[in-house]
Amino acid sequence: MLELRVYEPRLRWRVPADLPQRLAGRRVERVTRRAKYLLFHFDDGGMLMLHLGMSGNLRVLPHTAPRLKHDHLEWLLENGSALRFNDPRRFGSVHWLQGDATAHPLLRHLGPEPLEDEFDTEYLWSRLRDRRVAIKPHIMNAQVVVGVGNIYASEALFVAGIRPGRAARRVTREEAARLVHAIKSVLGKAVRVGGTTLRDYVGADGSPGYFRQQLQVYERGGEPCRHCGTPIRQRVQAQRSTYWCAECQR
């Protein structure tokens, strides 16, 4: 990497003023992910942590390509390309880390990744017992498991046959096993088809996510259940829209 240019530092947290100097001439050795954070590992052991926010994206373009209105950061690369961070709402963030990334305040309390082996029946069952909170917001809590957003929580609970308003502690161990399997299955299918485009989401190649075509309950309030024909119900739960089938989910 040759140079970082910061055109707008006022993101969710202000971009560190010395970040261009810290990154000048350094080489990215690998890129990993933790929850919704991208981690760029540099050759000196330092790390750049980037969150895309609600509508941000990264694009690789020729460095001569015209800069768009909301292109706030630009990394100039040795091959003549530019990596640009575009974020219309400025909810994204960029942080410089050194040392153990898992100790960072934004990462240290996160739960396991849902598609990894650590997220299994025994783990989820241990996090459900004695919890009065409803099961849907509980599995959307990133301290329990990361990456289960509103859409996928609704869909996984439908697949598992669990009503979203049921208290977490009322979920049996057998149901917890079904829910773990459902979360992994729903997320796996969504990844394979590029996610879910409801409004302005597109993938890295500019294509929309096609999982919306497979949604069983989300945003289908009043429509017949694809399994039993019962009208899908809708309510606001923990300030988020929730959808379920009263016949298929108990």
GITA-V72747 format. One record per helix or strand of 2 or more residues. SS is the DSSP state (hx for helix, st for strand). FROM is the first residue (numbers start at 1). LEN is the number of residues. If there is no record, write none. Layout:
ss=SS from=FROM len=LEN
ss=SS from=FROM len=LEN
//
This chain:
ss=st from=3 len=4
ss=hx from=19 len=5
ss=st from=28 len=7
ss=st from=37 len=6
ss=st from=47 len=5
ss=st from=57 len=6
ss=st from=71 len=6
ss=st from=81 len=6
ss=st from=93 len=5
ss=hx from=101 len=3
ss=st from=112 len=2
ss=hx from=121 len=8
ss=hx from=135 len=5
ss=st from=145 len=2
ss=hx from=150 len=11
ss=hx from=168 len=3
ss=hx from=173 len=20
ss=hx from=211 len=4
ss=st from=233 len=5
ss=st from=240 len=5
//
